[in-house]
């Protein structure tokens, strides 16, 4: 039998009865001037390291898919990260000249591969500028966008009528925007301007759209448009009017509808078609369209704009049909929304709309709700459309006959069968009684179960404020009310607020990323804003009378979209039932691109510095390069001067009666009040602000020793100790290094082993709050992997109570807090100091939930006695 680790030694070390660690050889430093120069490089390296890890954390957060981001985030993050890692490598070269000759080369190879993955497939340079609608089919999406390609497919022989017309292709739009360098200017504006807030996005959008509208069209594009208009007029006669509709290459897809995000201009004279074409192209950069692409993960360059130029249909009635009820997919019903006049009354969510339900298989009307319709949209005599008031008698009549309802239902089912999935169909009846299909796209957001919901009532003492609304998007949410009466109210819309509207206009979709829920006095489930809310998983209730007067800004309410109701205050019983918010970015083009880039950024392969594999050639990601640089920089600082006799800069053992174990300190610059030639230093001689705060937390509450271990926990520890060579007291591993502080007056780095886990703390704390940060890493333990991982989660839960942003990978925890004032940062360092000492060996009890809860409760109670309450110390 081969010799194994010293089990007795392991037990002594595990339960705190081992012999003191030998101080070993002290590493001396050379001349003070050279040391200061190297310390300067070390500080710059630490700054670059902190910046790199922060950017990686941002990328990891984005990968969760819960918050929107665009290609500009990926490119800027990759650019900033490469710059930080380059500085890491350069500063390590300053610290260790020629010691790692291939490191910069390896970094360059990784950076080149990242740039390749960030590259885009160049657009085709050739293609027609315009195409007749009749010449398109569903395979023409790259040329004409899905909206017009689908319409061309319908025109080719489905037995359903569509308006005649043509499409100005996406190729024509590319020529227009590259003409005179306009696209480059737009790209620079998007990359250079922040647009996370509504007011910033509004300014950016306005500037871009104005440039497009004022830009001249290339001569051949304008000539092609006018030629097609003359061709249409030759068939229809004089007086032709156009409906000019967007048909983006990213629009009307299975996952992203772009409902109402782009411009449609109705009743356009042919002579003005080129000018209106510019307006529709400019709407690619409307605030709501830019926000939508951001949330749906669609790169700007992937949303080329084709424009449909269709014969304007003067309609008697119009609306939207869903071949499956989007709010109750299990009901086997179609949903048809209709109104007098143009379909705009339905899709814009204004006025009243009639609602009909038709059984999908039996083809009969199974329900209806006839609204009191106050107005309708009609074509003006010249150009444009107008809202026309209806007399009460006409407004109360159904906008469709029973036969027309069934005709629309049959058409919707025919389109579903042809396209192979449920359809969202815009339709109209003209004055000759002819049904025309204006648009057919995949129906998105079909995730609701059809279980019946009880009527609204007071819930757990939460008063019912409003009820009787229409479910536009299911779910429940709580937040403060923000009433939007005019555009200016939207510019400072707070994150997490309840958006309350009179009319659910499509342009309000720009705020969906910030809204917890939407409530509107008008509209229905067929409106554009309802469609987008369902795609984003935002609860929405429409047609809720009195919403803007009853719900005042600032009032906390709970929206129960399932039952069309609003309650005062927070109603946890409803919120617990609500499904989690969608990871809206997962599966999108942008998210997939981030995943490709992250493969070269985030994985950490260099784990053990003492391993023979901890080498430059094994750096496969930027995280590996970062880890390598940091480790080697720390080694250089302690190795420096080992051949010289310069005791003023040698490592000193800390002497204090409160010390729970041996600590060694290296003074980087001004961390001591007075230099000493002794081998020891007292706490009273320390001036380092972050070290003293950390030490205060470490010594505030005495450690009670290892927790009681049951038999299963004991066996887990023993098995891990005998199988893991890093836990062998006889082995020369990172677990046997001394506990080291490197300090200056405002900086502290602690690398330490406490029990069988490893801790790293770095902190910069000064009066310049924008530079301050605390970074913490925690890994390892003596128990099995599940217990170690559970301990990491427990530590994260406690730290998150004190504003740390935490990330966990298996048993490794990373936590950060930054950009706060000196007192705030000192308080957080006290928290870390306490946690470092009091998490020793508790991995052994992590399978016992009662013991875990007791340990957590004690930690939080102790922390309340040694640090200021959360929120009391200003950042």
ZAMARGU-4260 file (C-alpha; in steps of 0.2 Angstrom, whole numbers, plus 5000, padded with zeros to 4 digits):
<rodrens>
0) 5000/5000/5000 | 5007/5017/4995 | 5009/5031/5008 | 4995/5043/5009 | 4992/5060/5018
5) 4995/5062/5036 | 4977/5060/5043 | 4982/5065/5060 | 4990/5080/5053 | 4974/5084/5043
10) 4963/5083/5059 | 4974/5094/5069 | 4974/5107/5055 | 4955/5105/5053 | 4951/5108/5071
15) 4964/5121/5074 | 4976/5110/5085 | 4990/5110/5073 | 5007/5117/5076 | 5011/5135/5071
20) 5017/5138/5053 | 5035/5140/5051 | 5039/5158/5046 | 5050/5151/5033 | 5062/5162/5023
25) 5058/5180/5022 | 5058/5188/5005 | 5068/5204/5005 | 5068/5218/4992 | 5081/5228/4984
30) 5083/5247/4983 | 5069/5258/4989 | 5068/5268/4973 | 5067/5253/4962 | 5054/5245/4974
35) 5043/5261/4972 | 5044/5260/4953 | 5039/5242/4954 | 5025/5246/4966 | 5019/5259/4954
40) 5018/5246/4940 | 5010/5234/4952 | 4996/5247/4957 | 4993/5250/4938 | 4992/5231/4936
45) 4979/5230/4950 | 4969/5244/4942 | 4969/5235/4926 | 4964/5218/4934 | 4950/5226/4943
50) 4943/5234/4927 | 4945/5218/4918 | 4935/5208/4931 | 4922/5221/4931 | 4919/5220/4913
55) 4919/5201/4914 | 4905/5202/4927 | 4895/5214/4916 | 4896/5201/4902 | 4891/5187/4913
60) 4876/5197/4919 | 4872/5200/4901 | 4873/5181/4897 | 4858/5178/4909 | 4847/5187/4896
65) 4837/5196/4909 | 4842/5213/4903 | 4842/5220/4886 | 4859/5224/4877 | 4864/5227/4859
70) 4879/5223/4848 | 4886/5240/4854 | 4887/5233/4871 | 4897/5217/4865 | 4909/5227/4854
75) 4912/5240/4868 | 4914/5227/4881 | 4926/5217/4871 | 4936/5233/4866 | 4937/5239/4884
80) 4942/5221/4891 | 4955/5219/4878 | 4962/5236/4883 | 4962/5231/4901 | 4970/5214/4898
85) 4983/5222/4887 | 4988/5234/4901 | 4989/5219/4913 | 5001/5211/4902 | 5011/5226/4899
90) 5013/5230/4918 | 5018/5212/4921 | 5032/5214/4909 | 5037/5230/4918 | 5037/5219/4934
95) 5046/5204/4927 | 5055/5209/4911 | 5057/5195/4899 | 5051/5182/4911 | 5035/5178/4901
100) 5040/5181/4883 | 5025/5173/4875 | 5012/5181/4885 | 5009/5196/4874 | 5009/5185/4859
105) 4996/5173/4867 | 4985/5188/4872 | 4986/5194/4854 | 4980/5178/4847 | 4965/5177/4858
110) 4961/5196/4854 | 4962/5192/4835 | 4950/5177/4837 | 4938/5188/4847 | 4938/5201/4833
115) 4934/5188/4820 | 4919/5182/4830 | 4913/5200/4831 | 4914/5202/4813 | 4899/5203/4802
120) 4895/5195/4785 | 4895/5209/4772 | 4879/5213/4764 | 4877/5208/4745 | 4881/5223/4734
125) 4869/5218/4720 | 4851/5217/4719 | 4835/5225/4712 | 4830/5242/4719 | 4811/5238/4718
130) 4801/5222/4715 | 4782/5220/4711 | 4772/5212/4725 | 4766/5199/4714 | 4784/5193/4710
135) 4788/5190/4729 | 4785/5174/4739 | 4790/5168/4757 | 4808/5165/4751 | 4810/5184/4747
140) 4813/5190/4765 | 4831/5195/4763 | 4825/5206/4748 | 4808/5213/4754 | 4807/5208/4773
145) 4795/5196/4780 | 4779/5207/4779 | 4780/5210/4761 | 4787/5193/4757 | 4772/5185/4765
150) 4760/5196/4757 | 4767/5192/4740 | 4765/5173/4745 | 4747/5176/4748 | 4745/5185/4732
155) 4752/5171/4722 | 4737/5159/4724 | 4729/5156/4741 | 4713/5163/4736 | 4714/5178/4747
160) 4715/5196/4740 | 4729/5208/4744 | 4732/5226/4738 | 4742/5228/4723 | 4759/5237/4723
165) 4778/5235/4724 | 4792/5235/4737 | 4807/5246/4738 | 4820/5233/4743 | 4832/5232/4757
170) 4846/5234/4744 | 4839/5251/4740 | 4840/5256/4758 | 4858/5251/4760 | 4862/5261/4745
175) 4853/5276/4752 | 4861/5275/4769 | 4879/5272/4762 | 4876/5286/4750 | 4887/5301/4756
180) 4893/5291/4771 | 4877/5292/4781 | 4877/5274/4788 | 4895/5277/4795 | 4889/5293/4803
185) 4874/5284/4811 | 4885/5270/4817 | 4897/5282/4826 | 4882/5291/4834 | 4875/5274/4841
190) 4892/5269/4847 | 4896/5285/4855 | 4880/5290/4863 | 4873/5282/4879 | 4855/5277/4876
195) 4850/5268/4892 | 4838/5281/4898 | 4822/5287/4889 | 4828/5305/4887 | 4845/5300/4880
200) 4837/5288/4868 | 4825/5301/4862 | 4839/5314/4858 | 4849/5300/4849 | 4834/5295/4839
205) 4829/5312/4834 | 4846/5317/4828 | 4848/5301/4817 | 4830/5302/4810 | 4833/5321/4805
210) 4849/5316/4796 | 4840/5303/4786 | 4825/5313/4782 | 4836/5328/4775 | 4848/5316/4766
215) 4845/5316/4747 | 4841/5299/4739 | 4853/5292/4726 | 4846/5296/4709 | 4843/5278/4703
220) 4833/5274/4719 | 4821/5289/4717 | 4819/5285/4698 | 4815/5267/4702 | 4801/5272/4715
225) 4793/5285/4702 | 4794/5272/4688 | 4784/5259/4699 | 4771/5273/4704 | 4768/5277/4685
230) 4766/5258/4682 | 4753/5257/4695 | 4744/5272/4689 | 4743/5265/4672 | 4733/5251/4679
235) 4722/5260/4691 | 4720/5277/4683 | 4723/5294/4690 | 4721/5298/4709 | 4730/5283/4715
240) 4735/5284/4733 | 4747/5273/4742 | 4749/5265/4759 | 4768/5265/4763 | 4772/5252/4775
245) 4788/5246/4783 | 4795/5229/4780 | 4811/5227/4790 | 4821/5211/4787 | 4819/5207/4806
250) 4801/5211/4806 | 4786/5199/4807 | 4797/5184/4813 | 4792/5169/4824 | 4801/5177/4839
255) 4800/5196/4835 | 4785/5204/4827 | 4791/5222/4828 | 4772/5226/4830 | 4770/5245/4828
260) 4788/5249/4830 | 4791/5256/4812 | 4781/5269/4802 | 4766/5267/4791 | 4760/5281/4781
265) 4743/5280/4774 | 4734/5289/4759 | 4750/5295/4751 | 4750/5304/4734 | 4762/5296/4722
270) 4772/5312/4719 | 4777/5312/4737 | 4782/5294/4738 | 4801/5297/4738 | 4799/5309/4753
275) 4788/5297/4763 | 4800/5283/4759 | 4813/5293/4768 | 4802/5295/4783 | 4798/5276/4784
280) 4817/5272/4782 | 4820/5285/4796 | 4808/5276/4807 | 4821/5262/4809 | 4828/5273/4821
285) 4813/5278/4831 | 4815/5277/4850 | 4803/5262/4851 | 4811/5253/4836 | 4829/5255/4844
290) 4823/5250/4861 | 4814/5235/4853 | 4829/5229/4844 | 4839/5231/4860 | 4827/5220/4870
295) 4825/5207/4856 | 4843/5205/4853 | 4843/5210/4835 | 4859/5219/4828 | 4855/5236/4820
300) 4863/5229/4804 | 4852/5214/4803 | 4836/5225/4802 | 4838/5232/4785 | 4822/5241/4779
305) 4812/5237/4764 | 4796/5248/4761 | 4780/5241/4754 | 4771/5254/4742 | 4753/5247/4741
310) 4737/5253/4734 | 4727/5262/4748 | 4711/5252/4752 | 4697/5263/4758 | 4689/5252/4770
315) 4672/5250/4778 | 4678/5240/4793 | 4695/5233/4797 | 4704/5224/4811 | 4715/5210/4817
320) 4712/5192/4818 | 4722/5179/4828 | 4720/5161/4822 | 4723/5156/4840 | 4717/5166/4855
325) 4734/5173/4862 | 4727/5175/4879 | 4719/5157/4880 | 4728/5146/4868 | 4720/5130/4875
330) 4702/5137/4871 | 4702/5131/4853 | 4695/5148/4848 | 4700/5161/4835 | 4700/5179/4841
335) 4694/5193/4829 | 4695/5211/4834 | 4686/5224/4822 | 4681/5242/4821 | 4673/5254/4809
340) 4684/5262/4796 | 4703/5258/4794 | 4711/5245/4805 | 4721/5258/4813 | 4708/5260/4827
345) 4712/5242/4832 | 4731/5241/4830 | 4734/5258/4839 | 4723/5253/4853 | 4711/5269/4852
350) 4692/5270/4853 | 4682/5254/4855 | 4684/5238/4846 | 4672/5223/4844 | 4678/5206/4849
355) 4672/5190/4841 | 4677/5172/4846 | 4675/5158/4832 | 4678/5140/4836 | 4693/5134/4826
360) 4686/5117/4821 | 4668/5120/4820 | 4668/5137/4812 | 4654/5145/4822 | 4654/5161/4833
365) 4655/5156/4851 | 4656/5173/4859 | 4656/5191/4856 | 4657/5208/4864 | 4651/5223/4855
370) 4659/5240/4860 | 4652/5257/4860 | 4663/5264/4846 | 4665/5283/4847 | 4675/5286/4831
375) 4683/5279/4816 | 4698/5282/4805 | 4695/5287/4787 | 4705/5293/4772 | 4705/5312/4769
380) 4701/5318/4752 | 4719/5324/4748 | 4732/5315/4759 | 4733/5307/4776 | 4719/5300/4787
385) 4707/5308/4800 | 4698/5303/4815 | 4679/5305/4812 | 4666/5305/4826 | 4652/5292/4825
390) 4634/5295/4830 | 4630/5284/4845 | 4618/5273/4836 | 4631/5268/4823 | 4644/5266/4836
395) 4634/5254/4845 | 4631/5243/4830 | 4643/5228/4826 | 4656/5232/4814 | 4655/5215/4805
400) 4640/5205/4800 | 4640/5187/4806 | 4645/5181/4788 | 4660/5193/4788 | 4666/5187/4805
405) 4666/5169/4798 | 4674/5174/4782 | 4688/5182/4792 | 4690/5167/4803 | 4691/5155/4788
410) 4704/5166/4780 | 4714/5166/4796 | 4714/5147/4797 | 4718/5146/4779 | 4734/5157/4782
415) 4738/5146/4797 | 4738/5130/4787 | 4748/5138/4773 | 4762/5145/4784 | 4761/5130/4796
420) 4759/5140/4812 | 4746/5152/4821 | 4744/5169/4812 | 4741/5187/4817 | 4732/5194/4802
425) 4727/5212/4798 | 4712/5213/4786 | 4700/5225/4779 | 4683/5225/4770 | 4682/5238/4756
430) 4666/5247/4750 | 4663/5232/4738 | 4662/5220/4752 | 4678/5212/4747 | 4690/5205/4761
435) 4708/5210/4759 | 4723/5204/4769 | 4735/5218/4773 | 4747/5208/4783 | 4750/5190/4790
440) 4763/5186/4802 | 4767/5172/4815 | 4758/5175/4832 | 4770/5177/4846 | 4768/5175/4865
445) 4757/5159/4866 | 4762/5154/4883 | 4747/5156/4894 | 4738/5141/4902 | 4719/5141/4900
450) 4714/5138/4918 | 4699/5149/4923 | 4703/5163/4935 | 4692/5168/4949 | 4685/5186/4949
455) 4695/5200/4957 | 4692/5203/4976 | 4701/5211/4990 | 4717/5200/4993 | 4725/5199/5010
460) 4719/5216/5015 | 4724/5224/4998 | 4710/5235/4993 | 4703/5233/4975 | 4705/5249/4966
465) 4700/5245/4948 | 4693/5229/4939 | 4685/5224/4923 | 4699/5227/4912 | 4705/5217/4897
470) 4720/5205/4899 | 4732/5211/4885 | 4747/5202/4892 | 4746/5190/4907 | 4755/5191/4924
475) 4756/5201/4940 | 4768/5215/4945 | 4770/5228/4959 | 4777/5245/4958 | 4774/5264/4959
480) 4762/5271/4947 | 4768/5283/4933 | 4754/5291/4923 | 4760/5296/4905 | 4749/5310/4898
485) 4761/5317/4886 | 4778/5313/4878 | 4787/5323/4891 | 4781/5312/4905 | 4790/5297/4897
490) 4807/5305/4897 | 4811/5301/4915 | 4801/5286/4917 | 4808/5277/4933 | 4814/5259/4932
495) 4801/5247/4939 | 4786/5258/4938 | 4768/5254/4933 | 4765/5263/4916 | 4747/5270/4916
500) 4740/5277/4899 | 4725/5284/4892 | 4728/5276/4875 | 4741/5261/4873 | 4750/5269/4858
505) 4764/5259/4850 | 4777/5272/4853 | 4775/5268/4872 | 4784/5252/4869 | 4800/5261/4871
510) 4797/5261/4890 | 4793/5242/4892 | 4810/5238/4897 | 4808/5249/4912 | 4790/5246/4916
515) 4784/5232/4928 | 4767/5232/4920 | 4756/5243/4909 | 4738/5249/4912 | 4728/5258/4899
520) 4710/5265/4899 | 4708/5260/4881 | 4713/5247/4869 | 4713/5228/4868 | 4723/5212/4866
525) 4725/5215/4847 | 4734/5232/4848 | 4753/5233/4844 | 4758/5238/4862 | 4748/5222/4868
530) 4758/5211/4856 | 4775/5218/4861 | 4770/5217/4880 | 4766/5199/4877 | 4783/5196/4868
535) 4792/5204/4883 | 4782/5196/4896 | 4776/5212/4904 | 4759/5211/4912 | 4746/5223/4904
540) 4728/5227/4907 | 4719/5238/4894 | 4701/5245/4893 | 4702/5249/4912 | 4690/5264/4914
545) 4696/5277/4926 | 4714/5272/4926 | 4722/5289/4924 | 4711/5297/4937 | 4711/5283/4950
550) 4729/5278/4949 | 4740/5293/4954 | 4758/5295/4951 | 4768/5288/4966 | 4755/5276/4972
555) 4761/5259/4975 | 4749/5246/4967 | 4749/5228/4962 | 4743/5224/4944 | 4734/5207/4942
560) 4733/5206/4923 | 4726/5189/4924 | 4709/5196/4931 | 4711/5213/4923 | 4712/5221/4941
565) 4723/5233/4951 | 4725/5233/4970 | 4732/5246/4981 | 4749/5242/4989 | 4759/5226/4987
570) 4750/5210/4986 | 4762/5195/4989 | 4750/5182/4986 | 4747/5187/4968 | 4766/5191/4965
575) 4771/5173/4971 | 4759/5166/4958 | 4766/5176/4944 | 4778/5167/4932 | 4796/5173/4932
580) 4801/5187/4920 | 4807/5180/4904 | 4825/5179/4900 | 4821/5190/4885 | 4838/5190/4877
585) 4841/5171/4877 | 4841/5164/4859 | 4842/5180/4851 | 4855/5185/4838 | 4864/5196/4849
590) 4864/5184/4864 | 4871/5171/4852 | 4885/5182/4847 | 4889/5186/4865 | 4890/5168/4869
595) 4903/5166/4855 | 4913/5180/4861 | 4911/5174/4879 | 4919/5157/4875 | 4936/5167/4873
600) 4933/5178/4888 | 4925/5170/4903 | 4930/5152/4906 | 4945/5150/4919 | 4956/5136/4915
605) 4971/5141/4926 | 4965/5136/4943 | 4980/5130/4953 | 4996/5142/4953 | 5007/5127/4959
610) 5001/5116/4945 | 5013/5112/4931 | 4999/5117/4919 | 4999/5135/4926 | 5008/5142/4910
615) 5006/5154/4897 | 5003/5141/4883 | 4988/5135/4893 | 4980/5153/4893 | 4964/5150/4882
620) 4954/5165/4887 | 4956/5183/4893 | 4951/5177/4910 | 4966/5165/4910 | 4978/5179/4905
625) 4970/5190/4919 | 4973/5176/4932 | 4990/5172/4926 | 4995/5191/4926 | 4988/5194/4944
630) 4996/5178/4951 | 5013/5181/4943 | 5013/5200/4949 | 5010/5195/4967 | 5024/5182/4966
635) 5035/5196/4959 | 5031/5208/4973 | 5036/5195/4986 | 5051/5188/4976 | 5058/5205/4973
640) 5074/5208/4982 | 5076/5191/4989 | 5095/5191/4985 | 5097/5208/4993 | 5098/5213/5012
645) 5086/5227/5013 | 5076/5224/5029 | 5066/5240/5028 | 5055/5232/5014 | 5055/5214/5020
650) 5039/5205/5025 | 5035/5208/5044 | 5025/5197/5055 | 5010/5206/5063 | 5011/5206/5082
655) 4994/5208/5091 | 4985/5199/5105 | 4969/5198/5094 | 4977/5189/5080 | 4968/5173/5076
660) 4982/5166/5066 | 4999/5171/5059 | 4999/5186/5047 | 5013/5194/5037 | 5013/5211/5030
665) 5023/5219/5016 | 5023/5238/5016 | 5021/5243/4998 | 5023/5262/5001 | 5015/5272/5015
670) 5006/5258/5025 | 5017/5260/5041 | 5017/5275/5052 | 5036/5272/5054 | 5048/5261/5045
675) 5055/5247/5056 | 5070/5236/5054 | 5063/5223/5065 | 5055/5207/5059 | 5038/5211/5067
680) 5026/5226/5066 | 5012/5230/5078 | 4995/5235/5073 | 4998/5252/5081 | 5011/5256/5067
685) 4998/5252/5053 | 4990/5266/5043 | 4982/5257/5029 | 4963/5262/5029 | 4957/5246/5021
690) 4967/5234/5031 | 4962/5242/5047 | 4944/5241/5042 | 4946/5223/5037 | 4955/5219/5053
695) 4942/5227/5063 | 4929/5215/5056 | 4940/5200/5058 | 4943/5203/5077 | 4926/5210/5082
700) 4918/5194/5087 | 4928/5179/5093 | 4927/5164/5083 | 4918/5149/5092 | 4929/5136/5083
705) 4923/5123/5071 | 4905/5119/5071 | 4898/5102/5078 | 4900/5089/5064 | 4888/5074/5062
710) 4895/5058/5056 | 4890/5061/5038 | 4899/5078/5038 | 4914/5070/5047 | 4916/5057/5034
715) 4913/5069/5020 | 4928/5079/5026 | 4939/5064/5029 | 4936/5058/5011 | 4939/5075/5004
720) 4955/5077/5014 | 4962/5060/5009 | 4958/5061/4991 | 4963/5080/4988 | 4982/5082/4988
725) 4980/5101/4991 | 4973/5097/5009 | 4988/5086/5013 | 4998/5095/5027 | 5014/5087/5020
730) 5012/5094/5003 | 5019/5110/4996 | 5003/5118/4990 | 4995/5135/4990 | 4986/5130/5006
735) 5002/5131/5015 | 5007/5149/5011 | 5007/5161/5024 | 4993/5174/5026 | 4999/5189/5018
740) 4994/5208/5018 | 5001/5220/5005 | 4997/5237/5010 | 4999/5256/5007 | 4989/5269/5016
745) 4974/5267/5004 | 4977/5250/4997 | 4976/5232/5004 | 4978/5215/4997 | 4975/5200/5008
750) 4979/5182/5002 | 4975/5169/5015 | 4970/5152/5019 | 4957/5150/5033 | 4954/5132/5037
755) 4954/5123/5020 | 4947/5138/5010 | 4957/5151/5001 | 4952/5170/5002 | 4958/5185/4992
760) 4953/5203/4996 | 4958/5218/4987 | 4953/5235/4992 | 4956/5253/4987 | 4948/5266/5000
765) 4952/5284/4999 | 4942/5301/4998 | 4940/5299/4979 | 4924/5288/4979 | 4925/5285/4961
770) 4941/5276/4962 | 4936/5265/4978 | 4932/5247/4976 | 4932/5231/4986 | 4935/5214/4978
775) 4933/5197/4986 | 4936/5180/4981 | 4932/5164/4991 | 4935/5146/4986 | 4938/5129/4992
780) 4935/5119/5008 | 4937/5102/5016 | 4920/5095/5013 | 4912/5088/4997 | 4908/5098/4982
785) 4890/5100/4986 | 4894/5107/5004 | 4907/5119/4997 | 4895/5125/4984 | 4882/5128/4997
790) 4894/5138/5008 | 4898/5149/4994 | 4879/5152/4991 | 4877/5156/5010 | 4892/5169/5010
795) 4884/5177/4994 | 4867/5178/5002 | 4875/5187/5017 | 4886/5199/5007 | 4871/5204/4995
800) 4862/5210/5011 | 4877/5223/5011 | 4877/5229/4993 | 4890/5217/4986 | 4887/5210/4969
805) 4891/5192/4969 | 4894/5179/4956 | 4896/5160/4960 | 4904/5146/4950 | 4903/5130/4959
810) 4912/5133/4975 | 4920/5149/4970 | 4913/5166/4975 | 4917/5183/4968 | 4910/5198/4976
815) 4912/5217/4972 | 4907/5234/4978 | 4913/5250/4971 | 4911/5268/4968 | 4906/5273/4986
820) 4912/5284/4999 | 4926/5280/5012 | 4915/5277/5027 | 4903/5265/5016 | 4918/5255/5010
825) 4926/5253/5027 | 4909/5247/5033 | 4909/5234/5019 | 4927/5228/5023 | 4921/5225/5041
830) 4908/5214/5034 | 4921/5204/5024 | 4933/5203/5039 | 4919/5195/5049 | 4914/5183/5036
835) 4932/5178/5032 | 4934/5172/5050 | 4917/5165/5054 | 4915/5155/5038 | 4929/5144/5043
840) 4925/5125/5042 | 4906/5128/5041 | 4906/5119/5024 | 4905/5103/5035 | 4887/5107/5041
845) 4880/5113/5024 | 4870/5098/5021 | 4860/5101/5037 | 4847/5115/5033 | 4843/5119/5051
850) 4861/5121/5055 | 4864/5132/5040 | 4849/5143/5045 | 4856/5145/5063 | 4873/5149/5056
855) 4866/5162/5044 | 4855/5170/5058 | 4870/5172/5069 | 4880/5180/5056 | 4867/5193/5052
860) 4864/5196/5070 | 4883/5198/5073 | 4885/5210/5059 | 4871/5221/5065 | 4881/5224/5081
865) 4898/5228/5072 | 4892/5238/5056 | 4880/5252/5053 | 4863/5246/5047 | 4861/5244/5028
870) 4856/5261/5020 | 4861/5271/5035 | 4879/5275/5028 | 4878/5285/5012 | 4887/5279/4997
</rodrens>
